[in-house]
Every structure is written in structure tokens, then in C-alpha cells.
Amino acid sequence: MVVADSYDVVVLGSGIAGLATVLAASERGLRPLLIEKSEKLGGGTTNSYGLIWIGDNHLARAAGYEDNRAEVVRYMRFLAGGEERDANLLAFVDWSPLALQFFESCGVSFRLTRGITDHYYGVAPGARDEGRTVEAELISGYELGAWRDRVRVPVGVPFFVTAEEQVAWGGINRFSAWDQTLVRERRERDIRGKGVGLVCQFLKAILARAVPILTGEHVEHLRLEDNHVSGIELRDGRQIAARRGVVLATGGYESNPDLVRGFEGLPNWLSLYPASIAGDGLLLATEIGAAVRTIRNSL
């Protein structure tokens, strides 16, 4: 792949945050570049069940569920336990339903996930028993063409079924009672759901827009000009300019023992996440003077 030396936006990381950023930038007429440190795309998102929580969303309304903004806000403030930044909370409440519709219009297919309640349903104010959880529609890896084998496929996640199906069939501990004929057929067709399915849905839309993607590339430094980030420098010394900015979507730091020990106080941590999830975004940002803080878990 031929890579230019200048783009509107350079996005680091190919989990769902990075993929969503690239797709949105391309759809809005910008010229993005996606860079992934690993040889495989998807990052920690592929380890996940890929569930997205969005209150008062259009899929739920179409299915007959009743919800409203005030109840969504009440519930989120309860979960935050007084630790919230209210402007951020309200922005999420207002914009997440619109983001879901936007990405659908870009070609990403979602489905409402039934059978999953809000946290503390029955106790938490504003909680709902169903209707606020969304997941990607199942997709075949073969729809990605040559990129099929360049997406990280997780071990231990039954990604060939939806989360809704898994709940309805009794969970992973009742795997022997699942529809084994259906499971076999989906495996043969390389059907992907959950986190890896979410990655594949977004990647398919990105590939349709011919967005350049670099894999196996380590970003060594953020470039500064006039006290602003102007691009990146790769480990081999190549420099790429970013006219509108660099987005750090490198995920967490689960596979960096030093950061886990420093931020979480866990000296004997064993990560099940990819080795690439090593806090690169934090390290790049702090190198140029960014401040970081820990966020308490209110759940």
C-alpha cells in the first residue's frame, strides 16, 4: 500500500474507537489514515462481547420499547455515583443515539439485544429491563476479502452467535445445549459477531471507502509545531503530517505491567488482552506534557 506523507487525520489504533473515528472522518469528507501497531486489526475490542449501551435509541423505539432522556440521565447519574462530569454525561446521552443512526447510514448494521437488563435493574432509578443494549449484526469474514485474515480472532469468545442468542440459550456454560447444527454452519461460513463482528462491520465500511490502513507500524513520537500536534513519527524515522490532528485510540494499558502496577496497584497482573494494548496513547501524550489521572470504578 502506498502511503502519502500528509493526511487530514491520523488515527492510532484499530479497536472500535479508532475504526469509528476513521469511518466518521471519511464520511465527512476528510482524508484519514489508520495506523495499527499489531499485524492484526481489532485490538481489545475483539476480546469483548461488543455490546453498546445507548438509551432511548431508535432500534428500541421501533421494537416498541418506551424510554426517554430524563430516565436515561437519572440512570447514568446513579451509576456515576457522584464522580461524573455532567457535561460529558449529557453529551453522551444526547449524541449516542444520533451516532448510532449515523454509523447505520454509513453501512454498519446493528441489532437490538434483548434479554440484557441495565445494571441494578429494579433498584437503580431510571433503569430498564431491556432495550438499551445494541450489538453488531452477524457478518461473514469472507465479506472482507483479502482483509479477512488480518482481523484478530479471539480465543475463548463464542463470536459465532449474538449476545442475545447466547443469553436465550442459557449462556456459555450450557454450550452443549446450543443448536450445534447452527453453530457448525456458522463456523463453516466464518460468521462473526460480538466484538470481532463489530470490528468487521466497521472495517467493511472503511474498506468500501478505500481508506489507507497501516499495520505492524509503531508510532515513536507525536510531532509538535507551534505547540500543536502536527503529525507522527514512526519507529523507522518516517514522518506523516496530520493537518487536522492525531487521534489516540490505542486502548488501555492491560498488557503493560508497569502502567498496571502504577495506576491500579496490581503487582501480579496477568493480561488476557493482546500484547499491543500497552498504553501507547498515554505514553505518547505524556511525552509532550499531557496530564493523566485515574478514574474510580463506580460499579
C-alpha positions in Angstrom: 0.0 0.0 0.0 1.4 3.4 -1.0 1.2 5.8 1.9 1.4 9.6 1.4 3.2 11.9 3.8 0.2 14.0 4.7 -3.4 13.4 5.8 -6.2 15.3 7.4 -6.4 13.0 10.3 -4.1 10.2 11.5 -5.8 7.7 13.8 -3.7 5.4 16.0 -5.4 2.1 17.0 -7.9 -0.2 15.2 -10.3 -1.1 18.0 -13.8 0.3 17.8 -12.8 3.8 18.8 -10.2 4.1 16.0 -12.4 2.4 13.4 -15.4 4.7 14.3 -13.2 7.8 14.1 -11.8 6.8 10.7 -15.2 6.0 9.3 -16.7 9.2 10.5 -13.8 11.3 9.2 -14.0 9.7 5.8 -17.8 10.1 5.6 -17.5 13.8 6.5 -15.1 14.3 3.6 -11.7 14.2 5.4 -8.7 12.1 4.3 -7.8 9.8 7.2 -5.0 7.3 7.8 -5.4 4.4 10.2 -2.3 3.0 11.9 -2.2 -0.2 13.9 0.8 -1.4 15.9 -0.1 -5.1 15.6 -0.2 -7.0 12.4 -3.8 -7.8 13.2 -6.7 -5.3 13.3 -9.3 -5.0 16.1 -7.3 -4.6 19.3 -9.0 -5.3 22.6 -12.4 -4.9 21.0 -12.1 -8.4 19.6 -11.8 -9.7 23.1 -15.1 -8.2 24.1 -18.8 -9.1 23.5 -19.1 -5.8 21.6 -22.2 -4.6 23.4 -23.1 -0.9 23.1 -25.3 0.8 25.7 -27.4 3.6 24.2 -30.5 4.9 26.0 -33.6 5.9 24.1 -32.3 4.6 20.8 -34.2 4.3 17.5 -33.9 0.5 17.3 -35.7 0.2 20.7 -38.4 2.6 19.7 -39.0 0.7 16.5 -39.4 -2.5 18.6 -42.0 -0.9 20.9 -39.8 -0.1 23.9 -40.6 3.1 25.8 -37.7 5.3 27.0 -36.9 9.0 27.5 -33.9 11.2 28.0 -34.8 12.1 31.6 -34.8 8.4 32.7 -31.5 7.8 30.8 -29.9 10.7 32.7 -31.2 9.6 36.0 -29.8 6.1 35.5 -26.4 7.3 34.3 -26.0 9.7 37.3 -26.8 6.8 39.6 -24.1 4.7 38.0 -21.6 7.5 38.2 -22.0 7.8 41.9 -21.2 11.5 42.1 -18.0 11.1 40.0 -19.5 12.3 36.7 -18.6 15.3 34.6 -22.1 16.4 33.9 -21.3 18.0 30.5 -19.7 14.8 29.3 -22.6 12.7 30.7 -25.2 14.8 29.0 -23.2 14.9 25.7 -23.2 11.1 25.7 -26.9 10.9 26.4 -27.8 13.3 23.6 -25.3 12.2 20.9 -25.0 8.5 21.3 -28.5 7.8 19.7 -27.5 10.1 16.8 -24.1 8.4 16.4 -25.9 5.0 16.2 -28.0 6.3 13.3 -25.1 8.0 11.7 -23.0 4.8 11.5 -26.0 2.9 10.3 -26.2 5.4 7.4 -22.5 4.6 6.7 -23.3 0.9 6.1 -22.8 -0.6 9.6 -25.5 -3.0 10.6 -26.7 -3.1 14.2 -29.4 -5.1 16.1 -31.2 -4.6 19.4 -30.0 -7.1 22.0 -32.9 -8.5 24.0 -32.6 -10.3 27.3 -30.0 -7.9 28.9 -31.0 -5.6 31.7 -29.4 -2.4 32.9 -27.1 -2.7 35.9 -29.1 -2.8 39.2 -32.4 -3.1 37.4 -35.2 -3.0 40.0 -33.0 -0.8 42.3 -31.4 1.9 40.2 -33.5 4.9 39.3 -34.2 5.1 35.5 -33.0 1.5 34.8 -34.8 -0.6 32.2 -35.1 -4.3 31.8 -34.4 -4.3 28.1 -34.0 -2.0 25.1 -30.8 -0.1 25.7 -28.2 -2.6 24.6 -27.2 -2.9 20.9 -24.8 -5.2 19.1 -23.4 -5.6 15.6 -25.3 -7.8 13.2 -23.6 -11.0 12.3 -21.2 -10.8 9.4 -19.1 -13.3 7.5 -15.4 -12.8 7.5 -15.4 -13.6 3.8 -17.1 -10.2 3.2 -13.8 -8.6 4.0 -12.0 -10.2 1.1 -8.2 -10.2 1.4 -8.6 -8.5 4.8 -10.4 -11.4 6.4 -7.3 -12.9 7.9 -6.0 -9.5 9.0 -8.6 -9.2 11.8 -7.7 -10.6 15.2 -9.9 -13.5 16.1 -10.2 -14.1 19.8 -9.8 -17.3 21.8 -12.5 -18.1 24.2 -15.2 -15.8 22.9 -18.1 -17.6 21.1 -18.3 -14.9 18.5 -20.3 -17.0 16.0 -23.6 -16.3 18.0 -25.1 -13.0 19.0 -25.2 -12.0 22.6 -29.0 -12.2 22.5 -28.8 -15.8 21.3 -26.2 -16.7 24.0 -28.5 -15.4 26.7 -31.6 -17.1 25.3 -29.7 -20.4 25.1 -28.6 -20.4 28.7 -25.2 -18.9 28.5 -21.8 -20.3 27.7 -22.0 -22.9 30.5 -24.8 -24.6 28.6 -22.9 -24.7 25.3 -23.6 -28.4 24.8 -27.4 -27.5 24.7 -27.0 -24.9 21.9 -28.1 -25.6 18.4 -24.9 -27.4 17.3 -26.0 -27.7 13.7 -26.4 -23.9 13.5 -23.1 -23.4 15.3 -21.3 -25.7 12.8 -22.8 -24.0 9.8 -21.8 -20.5 11.1 -18.3 -21.6 11.8 -18.0 -23.0 8.3 -19.2 -19.7 6.9 -16.9 -17.8 9.3 -19.8 -15.9 10.8 -18.6 -13.2 13.2 -20.5 -11.3 15.9 -19.8 -9.7 19.3 -16.6 -7.6 19.4 -15.0 -9.1 16.4 -18.2 -8.8 14.4 -18.4 -5.1 15.4 -14.8 -4.6 14.1 -15.6 -6.4 10.9 -18.8 -4.4 10.3 -16.8 -1.1 10.6 -13.9 -2.4 8.7 -16.1 -3.4 5.8 -17.5 0.1 5.6 -14.0 1.6 5.8 -12.6 -0.7 3.0 -15.5 0.4 0.8 -14.2 4.0 1.1 -10.6 2.9 0.2 -9.2 4.4 3.4 -5.4 3.6 3.7 -4.5 1.3 6.6 -1.0 0.6 8.0 -0.5 -2.5 10.2 2.6 -3.6 12.1 3.7 0.1 12.4 4.9 1.5 15.8 4.5 5.3 16.3 7.5 6.5 18.2 6.6 10.2 18.8 4.0 12.8 18.2 5.4 15.7 16.2 4.9 19.2 17.5 4.8 22.5 15.6 4.0 25.8 17.3 2.8 23.9 20.4 0.3 21.9 18.4 0.5 18.2 17.4 1.2 18.3 13.7 1.7 14.6 12.9 3.6 11.4 13.9 7.0 9.8 13.6 7.2 6.1 13.0 9.9 3.9 14.6 11.8 3.7 11.3 12.0 7.5 11.2 9.3 8.2 8.6 7.1 11.2 9.4 3.5 11.7 8.5 1.7 15.0 8.8 -1.8 15.4 10.2 -3.4 18.6 9.0 -6.4 18.4 11.4 -5.0 16.3 14.2 -3.9 12.9 15.5 -6.4 10.8 17.4 -5.1 8.5 20.1 -7.4 5.4 20.1 -4.8 2.9 21.3 -7.0 1.4 24.0 -6.0 0.8 27.6 -2.8 -0.5 29.2 -3.7 -4.0 30.2 -0.6 -5.6 28.7 1.9 -3.0 30.2 2.8 -4.3 33.7 4.5 -1.1 34.7 1.4 1.0 34.0 -0.9 -1.5 35.6 1.2 -1.5 38.7 1.4 2.3 38.7 -2.3 3.1 38.1 -4.0 0.1 39.5 -1.6 -1.1 42.2 -1.7 -4.7 40.9 1.8 -6.2 41.0 1.0 -9.7 39.7 -1.3 -8.8 36.9 -1.8 -11.3 34.0 -3.3 -9.8 30.9 -5.6 -11.7 28.5 -5.5 -8.9 26.1 -3.2 -8.5 23.0 0.3 -7.5 23.7 -0.3 -4.4 21.7 -2.6 -3.0 24.3 0.2 -1.4 26.2 -0.8 2.2 26.9 0.8 3.7 23.9 -1.6 6.6 23.7 -0.9 7.6 27.4 2.9 7.3 26.8 2.8 9.4 23.6 0.6 12.1 25.2 2.6 12.4 28.5 5.8 12.6 26.4 4.6 16.0 25.2 3.3 17.2 28.5 -0.3 15.8 28.8 -1.6 15.2 32.4 -3.3 11.9 33.3 -5.5 10.8 36.2 -7.1 7.6 37.4 -10.9 7.2 37.2 -12.6 5.3 40.0 -14.9 2.4 39.2 -18.3 3.3 40.4 -19.9 -0.1 39.6 
